[in-house]
Amino acid sequence: MKIHKLAVDKKSGAVVSIQEVPNGLSCHCICPDCKKTFVAVQGQKNDWHFRHYEETNCKGGQETALHQLAKEIILTNSRLDIPTYGTIIYESPHAEMPFQKIIPDVTAKIIDENLFFEIHVTHAVDERKKKFYTDGEHKSIEIDLRNYAFTTKENLAFHVLSNIGNKHIIFWKKKVVATAGPDYSWILWIAIVIFTYFGMKGLFKRTSAFSYQRT
Ligand SMILES: [Zn+2]
């Protein structure tokens, strides 16, 4: 990401895009990385972007901001499309909540199970985390944004929620739940008894009719 399209709002700490702030210093933005003042440059010649107010070597922390924004999109939604299983509905999403020995990017619930999201902007999910998810049989999804160039928040939301081409299932298996529901086998037994009874009765009738005819 060469040009900076994302900044942090000084007051709220939220990630903002260049489209949603006033021009110049009135954007009240800071750099997501060095936290120094950002200026919004909304000219006609170049693509709208942010730049540091004072010259610096800072790279602008765009990956950090994109990662943050992607997390926020998951946190403020409840349905997402994944490969193989289609649309999933999750609830109670939390960011960076420690779980056993790891810190997933986002933790949510899907029915009574945990569901973990890992968002990759700079590098892929580390092997230790992957092993943790697969060994523990934890439902987990990787969202790959490494080649994603930010344009608008709406476009990012599409790539986080609806695009399945950038999603990879780390682990997913339907839990085999032991049948704890009501036991209806008695109905079957009653049916067998009834069928047997009438079956025998019918047979008996035919036999008697036959015997009668013979005499
Ligand atoms: Zn900076």
Boltz pocket constraint, residues with backbone or C-beta under 6 A from the ligand:
constraints:
  - pocket:
      binder: B
      contacts: [[A, 31], [A, 32], [A, 33], [A, 34], [A, 35], [A, 36], [A, 52], [A, 56], [A, 58], [A, 59], [A, 60], [A, 61]]
      max_distance: 6.0
